[in-house]
C-alpha cells in the first residue's frame, strides 16, 4: 500500500534535523519527493519551518520518543523515516521497533555501536519478516568509510581478480567541529558502559556488529605510529571505533566480499618527520568531546563553519604480492553536519527511488552501495575515486 509520505524527517527541530529539512527544501522543494517534518511540538515545528525558509505547505507531524503509539502512527505514514533524535540509546529504540513492525524503512546517523547491536539482536528478524530496511550510520559515521572501502575493493577485484586483504584508511584532512548531539551520544555510551561493564567488550570488538562471526586480529589504531605506506606519522582517529565495525558488518552482509582474511584500520595523518611524530603523540592525548564546556545538544557549528569545512580520506589496499590500489573520498562541507545532513537525506531518497532490497538491518554499503555513491556524487558534494 502506498504511503502518504516518501520521507518524514523526525527530529526536524534539532540541529541536524533542521539541516536535513533545509537541504530537502533547497534541493527538491515540494515538487519532488513528498516529505514532512516531525517532532514533539507542533508550534516548534512551525517555528523551525518559518526560520529555515521551508515551504509553508510542507506537512508537520507530531510524534514523541516517549509515546510509542505516536511513533508507530508516524512510521505507518512514511516510506522512510529519517531519525535525527539522539542519543539513540536514550531516545531511539521505540522508533526502530515501530519501523521494523510496520515495514517502514529507516535511516539515522547513529555512532553508538552497543545500541546498534542491541537493535540487531532485538529487531532484525522482525524487519526481515516485515520488509523494513533499517540502515544505521548514514552520516559521516560511517558513509565515507563504508563506501570508501567498497569503492576500493571493487577496484581491487576488477584489477587483480580478488579483494585486498589489507586495507588502511588514512584521514588526510578534516576540517569541522563536533556538535552537542555528538558529545551527548559519546557521554551516554560511556555512562552505559560504566553501568554495565559487559558493554566494554562489545565496544572494543571490531566484530561487535557481526553476530556469530569474527575474523582475523585487527589493529587497534590506539597508538601513534609511523606508517611507511604513506611515509608519515599517524594518530588515533576518534570515529574509528564505529566506522571499523560498520565496515566489517558490510563485509559480513555481503558474504565476505572483502575476504575472510580482511584486515582494516583507520587513523588520521599527523605529519612528516619529527614534527609529525610530535603531532601524532599530541593527537593521541586529545579527546575533543571531553569536559563540560563543549556544545550542548541542539548546538553545533555555524553556517560559515559548515560551509568552510571539508575532508579528504585515503584508502590503501595492499595485495599479498605487494601490489597496491588506492581510493579517495572527499566532501565539500564540514563532515559532521554540513556533509552529514546531505548524506542522511540522500540515503533516505536512495531507499525511496533507487534501491528496494530485502528487509533487515543493513549498512549503507551492503544495501545501497554504488547507487548511493552515484547520488552522493551527483547531489551531495562528495567524490569517490579509485586508481
For each residue, the residues with C-beta under 8 A, 3 or more apart:
1:
2:
3: 6 76 77 78 79 104
4: 34 77 78
5: 8 34 35 36 59 77 78 79
6: 3 33 34 35 78 79 80 349 352
7: 24 33 34 35 36 78 79 80 81 82 345 348 349 352
8: 5 35 36 37 38 61 74 77 78 80 81 82
9: 12 17 20 21 24 35 36 37 38 82 84
10: 17 38 39 63 74 81 82 83 84 85 95
11: 14 16 17 38 39 83 84 85
12: 9 17 18 20 21 37 38 39 45 48 84
13: 17 18 39 40 41 44 45 47 48
14: 11 17 18 39 84 85 181 297 298
15: 18 19 179 180 181 297 298 299 300 337
16: 11 19 20 84 109 139 179 181 300 337 340 341 344
17: 9 10 11 12 13 14 20 21 37 39 82 84 85
18: 12 13 14 15 21 22 48 52
19: 15 16 22 23 306 337 338 340 341
20: 9 12 16 17 23 24 82 84 341 344 345
21: 9 12 17 18 24 25 37 48 49 52 54 58
22: 18 19 25 26 52 53 54 341
23: 19 20 26 27 341 342 345
24: 7 9 20 21 27 28 33 35 345
25: 21 22 28 29 30 52 53 54 55 58
26: 22 23 29
27: 23 24 345 379
28: 24 25 31 32 33 35
29: 25 26 32 55
30: 25 55 57 58
31: 28
32: 28 29
33: 6 7 24 28 349 352 353
34: 4 5 6 7
35: 5 6 7 8 9 24 28 58
36: 5 7 8 9 58 59 60 61 77 78
37: 8 9 12 17 21 45 48 49 54 58 59 60 61
38: 8 9 10 11 12 45 60 61 62 63 74
39: 10 11 12 13 14 17 44 45 48 62 63
40: 13 44 62 63 64 65
41: 13 44 45 62
42: 45 46 60 62
43: 46 47
44: 13 39 40 41 47 48
45: 12 13 37 38 39 41 42 48 49 60 62
46: 42 43 49 50 60
47: 13 43 44 50 51
48: 12 13 18 21 37 39 44 45 51 52 54
49: 21 37 45 46 52 54 56 58 60
50: 46 47 53 54
51: 47 48
52: 18 21 22 25 48 49
53: 22 25 50
54: 21 22 25 37 48 49 50 58
55: 25 29 30 58
56: 49
57: 30
58: 21 25 30 35 36 37 49 54 55
59: 5 36 37
60: 36 37 38 42 45 46 49
61: 8 36 37 38 74 77
62: 38 39 40 41 42 45 70
63: 10 38 39 40 67 70 71 73 74
64: 40 67 70 71
65: 40 71 85 91 92 94 95
66:
67: 63 64 70 71
68: 71 72 94 97 98
69: 72 73
70: 62 63 64 67 73 74
71: 63 64 65 67 68 74 75 94 95 98
72: 68 69 75 76 98 101 102
73: 63 69 70 76 77
74: 8 10 38 61 63 70 71 77 78 81 98
75: 71 72 78 81 95 98 99 101 102 104
76: 3 72 73 102 104
77: 3 4 5 8 36 61 73 74
78: 3 4 5 6 7 8 36 74 75 81 104
79: 3 5 6 7 104 105 351 352
80: 6 7 8 104 105 106 107 348 349 351 352
81: 7 8 10 74 75 78 95 99 104 105 106 107
82: 7 8 9 10 17 20 107 108 344 345 348
83: 10 11 88 92 95 106 107 108
84: 9 10 11 12 14 16 17 20 108 109 344
85: 10 11 14 17 65 88 91 92 95
86: 90 91 92 108 109 110 112 181 184 185
87: 90 91 92 112 181 184 185 188 189
88: 83 85 91 92 93 108 110 112 115 185
89: 92 93 112 114 115 118 185 188 189 192
90: 86 87 188
91: 65 85 86 87 88
92: 65 83 85 86 87 88 89 95 96 108 110 115
93: 88 89 96 97 115 118 119
94: 65 68 71 97 98
95: 10 65 71 75 81 83 85 92 98 99 106
96: 92 93 99 100 106 119 123 134
97: 68 93 94 100 101 122 123 126
98: 68 71 72 74 75 94 95 101 102 104
99: 75 81 95 96 102 104 105 106 127 132 134
100: 96 97 123 126 127 130 132 134
101: 72 75 97 98 126 130 132
102: 72 75 76 98 99 130 132
103: 130 131 132 359
104: 3 75 76 78 79 80 81 98 99 132
105: 79 80 81 99 132 133 134 135 348 351 352
106: 80 81 83 95 96 99 132 133 134 135
107: 80 81 82 83 135 136 138 344 347 348 351
108: 82 83 84 86 88 92 135 136 137 138 344
109: 16 84 86 137 138 139 140 141 340 344
110: 86 88 92 115 116 136 137 141 185
111: 137 139 141 142 182 185 239 242
112: 86 87 88 89 115 116 185 188 189 242
113: 116 117 202 203 208 209 241 242 245
114: 89 117 118 189 192 193 199 202 203 208
115: 88 89 92 93 110 112 118 119 189
116: 110 112 113 119 120 136 137 209
117: 113 114 120 121 202 208 209 211
118: 89 93 114 115 121 122
119: 93 96 115 116 122 123 124 134 136 361
120: 116 117 123 124 209 211 361
121: 117 118 124 211
122: 97 118 119
123: 96 97 100 119 120 126 127 134 361
124: 119 120 121 127 128 134 360 361
125: 128 129
126: 97 100 101 123 129 130 132
127: 99 100 123 124 130 131 132 133 134 359 360 361
128: 124 125 358 359 360
129: 125 126 359
130: 100 101 102 103 126 127 359
131: 103 127 358 359
132: 99 100 101 102 103 104 105 106 126 127 359 360
133: 105 106 127 351 357 358 359 360 362 367
134: 96 99 100 105 106 119 123 124 127 360 361 362
135: 105 106 107 108 138 347 351 361 362 363 364 367 368
136: 107 108 110 116 119 246 361 363
137: 108 109 110 111 116 141 142 143 146 242 246 363 364
138: 107 108 109 135 143 343 344 347 348 364
139: 16 109 111 142 143 336 339 340 341 343 344
140: 109 143 144 239 311 331 335 336 339 340 343
141: 109 110 111 137 145 239 242 243 246
142: 111 137 139 145 146 239 242 243 246 247 363 364
143: 137 138 139 140 146 147 343 347 364 372 376
144: 140 147 148 311 313 329 331 335 382
145: 141 142 148 149 169 239 243 246 247 266 313 329
146: 137 142 143 149 150 243 246 247 250 363 364 365
147: 143 144 150 151 329 364 365 369 372 373 376 384
148: 144 145 151 152 169 313 315 327 328 329 384
149: 145 146 152 153 167 169 247 250 258 264 315 327 365
150: 146 147 153 154 250 365 369 370 373
151: 147 148 154 155 315 327 329 373 384 385 386
152: 148 149 155 156 164 167 315 317 325 326 327 386
153: 149 150 156 157 163 164 167 257 258 317
154: 150 151 157 158 370 386
155: 151 152 158 159 317 325 327 386 387
156: 152 153 159 160 162 163 164 317 319 325
157: 153 154 160 161 162 163
158: 154 155
159: 155 156 325
160: 156 157 164 319 323 325
161: 157
162: 156 157 259 319
163: 153 156 157 257 258 259 262 317
164: 152 153 156 160 167 258 317 318 319 325
165: 259 261 262 263 318 319 320
166: 263 264 317 318
167: 149 152 153 164 258 262 263 264 315 316 317 318
168: 227 229 264 265 267 315 316 318
169: 145 148 149 237 243 264 265 266 267 313 314 315 316
170: 227 230 234 266 267 268 269 313 314 315 316
171: 174 237 266 267 268 269 311 312 313 314
172: 269 312 313 314
173: 310 311 312
174: 171 268 310 311 312 335
175: 308 309 310 311 334
176: 301 305 306 309 310 311 333 334 335 336 337 338
177: 300 301 305 309 334 336
178: 182 183 288 289 294 295 300 336
179: 15 16 182 183 295 299 300 301 336 337
180: 15 183 184 294 295 296 297 298 299 300
181: 14 15 16 86 87 184 185 297 298 300
182: 111 178 179 185 186 289 336
183: 178 179 180 186 187 289 294 295 297
184: 86 87 180 181 187 188 297
185: 86 87 88 89 110 111 112 181 182 188 189
186: 182 183 189 190 289
187: 183 184 190 191 289
188: 87 89 90 112 184 185 191 192
189: 87 89 112 114 115 185 186 192 193 203
190: 186 187 193 194
191: 187 188 194 195
192: 89 114 188 189 195 196 199
193: 114 189 190 196 197 199 200 203
194: 190 191 197
195: 191 192
196: 192 193 199
197: 193 194 200
198: 201 202
199: 114 192 193 196 202 203
200: 193 197 203 204
201: 198 204 205
202: 113 114 117 198 199 205 208
203: 113 114 189 193 199 200 208 241
204: 200 201 241
205: 201 202 208 214 245
206: 215 218 244 245 248 264
207: 210 213 214 215 245 248
208: 113 114 117 202 203 205 245
209: 113 116 117 120 245 246 248 249 252
210: 207 213 214 248 249 252
211: 117 120 121
212:
213: 207 210 252
214: 205 207 210
215: 206 207 218 248 260 261 262 263
216: 261 262 263
217: 263
218: 206 215 244 263 264 265
219: 263 265
220: 223 265
221: 236 237 240 244 265 266 267
222: 236 284
223: 220 236 284
224: 233 234 235 236 270 277 280 281 283 284
225: 233 234 267 280
226: 232 233 234 277
227: 168 170 230 231 232 233 234 267
228: 231
229: 168 316 318
230: 170 227 234 269 314 316
231: 227 228 272
232: 226 227 269 270 271 272 276
233: 224 225 226 227 269 270 271 272 276 277 279 280
234: 170 224 225 226 227 230 267 268 269 270 280
235: 224 267 268 270 279 280 281 283 284
236: 221 222 223 224 240 267 268 283 284
237: 169 171 221 240 266 267 268
238: 287 288 289
239: 111 140 141 142 145 242 243 266
240: 221 236 237 243 244 265 266 267
241: 113 203 204 244 245
242: 111 112 113 137 141 142 239 245 246
243: 141 142 145 146 169 239 240 246 247 266
244: 206 218 221 240 241 247 248 264 265 266
245: 113 205 206 207 208 209 241 242 248 249
246: 136 137 141 142 145 146 209 242 243 249 250 363 365
247: 142 145 146 149 243 244 250 251 264 365
248: 206 207 209 210 215 244 245 251 252 262 264
249: 209 210 245 246 252 253 363 366
250: 146 149 150 246 247 253 254 258 363 365 366
251: 247 248 254 256 257 258 259 262
252: 209 210 213 248 249 256
253: 249 250 362 363 366 367
254: 250 251 257 258 365 366
255:
256: 251 252 259 260 262
257: 153 163 251 254
258: 149 153 163 164 167 250 251 254 262
259: 162 163 165 251 256 262
260: 215 256
261: 165 215 216
262: 163 165 167 215 216 248 251 256 258 259
263: 165 166 167 215 216 217 218 219
264: 149 166 167 168 169 206 218 244 247 248
265: 168 169 218 219 220 221 240 244
266: 145 169 170 171 221 237 239 240 243 244
267: 168 169 170 171 221 225 227 234 235 236 237 240
268: 170 171 174 234 235 236 237 283
269: 170 171 172 230 232 233 234
270: 224 232 233 234 235 276 277 279 280 283
271: 232 233 275 276 279 280
272: 231 232 233 275 276
273: 276 277
274: 277 278
275: 271 272 278 279
276: 232 233 270 271 272 273 279 280
277: 224 226 233 270 273 274 280 281
278: 274 275 281 282
279: 233 235 270 271 275 276 282 283
280: 224 225 233 234 235 270 271 276 277 283 284
281: 224 235 277 278 284 285
282: 278 279 285 286
283: 224 235 236 268 270 279 280 286
284: 222 223 224 235 236 280 281
285: 281 282
286: 282 283
287: 238 290
288: 178 238 294
289: 178 182 183 186 187 238 294
290: 287 294
291: 294
292:
293:
294: 178 180 183 288 289 290 291
295: 178 179 180 183 299 300
296: 180 299
297: 14 15 180 181 183 184
298: 14 15 180 181
299: 15 179 180 295 296
300: 15 16 177 178 179 180 181 295 336 337
301: 176 177 179 305 306 309 334 336 337 338
302: 305 306
303: 306 307
304: 307 308
305: 176 177 301 302 308 309 334
306: 19 176 301 302 303 309 333 334 337 338
307: 303 304 333 334 338
308: 175 304 305 334
309: 175 176 177 301 305 306 333 334 335 338 339
310: 173 174 175 176 330 331 332 333 334
311: 140 144 171 173 174 175 176 329 330 331 335 339
312: 171 172 173 174 328 329 330
313: 144 145 148 169 170 171 172 328 329 330
314: 169 170 171 172 230 326 327 328
315: 148 149 151 152 167 168 169 170 326 327 328 329
316: 167 168 169 170 229 230 324 325 326
317: 152 153 155 156 163 164 166 167 324 325 326 327
318: 164 165 166 167 168 229 322 323 324
319: 156 160 162 164 165 322 323 324 325
320: 165
321:
322: 318 319
323: 160 318 319
324: 316 317 318 319
325: 152 155 156 159 160 164 316 317 319 386 387
326: 152 314 315 316 317 386 387
327: 148 149 151 152 155 314 315 317 384 385 386 387
328: 148 312 313 314 315 383 384 385 386
329: 144 145 147 148 151 311 312 313 315 382 383 384
330: 310 311 312 313 382 383
331: 140 144 310 311 335 339 380 381 382
332: 310 339 381 382
333: 176 306 307 309 310 337 338 339 342 381
334: 175 176 177 301 305 306 307 308 309 310 337 338 339
335: 140 144 174 176 309 311 331 338 339 340
336: 139 140 176 177 178 179 182 300 301 339 340
337: 15 16 19 176 179 300 301 306 333 334 340 341
338: 19 176 301 306 307 309 333 334 335 341 342
339: 139 140 309 311 331 332 333 334 335 336 342 343 380 381 382
340: 16 19 109 139 140 335 336 337 343 344
341: 16 19 20 22 23 139 337 338 344 345
342: 23 333 338 339 345 346 376 379 380 381
343: 138 139 140 143 339 340 346 347 376 380 382
344: 16 20 82 84 107 108 109 138 139 340 341 347 348
345: 7 20 23 24 27 82 341 342 348 349
346: 342 343 349 350 372 375 376 379 380
347: 107 135 138 143 343 344 350 351 364 368 372
348: 7 80 82 105 107 138 344 345 351 352
349: 6 7 33 80 345 346 352 353 354 375
350: 346 347 353 354 355 368 371 372 375
351: 79 80 105 107 133 135 347 348 354 355 367 368
352: 6 7 33 79 80 105 348 349
353: 33 349 350
354: 349 350 351 368 371 372 375
355: 350 351 367 368 371 372
356:
357: 133 362 367
358: 128 131 133
359: 103 127 128 129 130 131 132 133
360: 124 127 128 132 133 134
361: 119 120 123 124 127 134 135 136
362: 133 134 135 253 357 366 367
363: 135 136 137 142 146 246 249 250 253 366 367
364: 135 137 138 142 143 146 147 347 367 368 369 372
365: 146 147 149 150 246 247 250 254 368 369
366: 249 250 253 254 362 363 369
367: 133 135 253 351 355 357 362 363 364
368: 135 347 350 351 354 355 364 365 371 372
369: 147 150 364 365 366 372 373
370: 150 154 373 374
371: 350 354 355 368 374 375
372: 143 147 346 347 350 354 355 364 368 369 375 376
373: 147 150 151 369 370 376 377 384
374: 370 371 377 378
375: 346 349 350 354 371 372 378 379 380
376: 143 147 342 343 346 372 373 379 380 382 384
377: 373 374 380 382 383 384
378: 374 375
379: 27 342 346 375 376
380: 331 339 342 343 346 375 376 377
381: 331 332 333 339 342
382: 144 329 330 331 332 339 343 376 377
383: 328 329 330 377
384: 147 148 151 327 328 329 373 376 377
385: 151 327 328
386: 151 152 154 155 325 326 327 328
387: 155 325 326 327
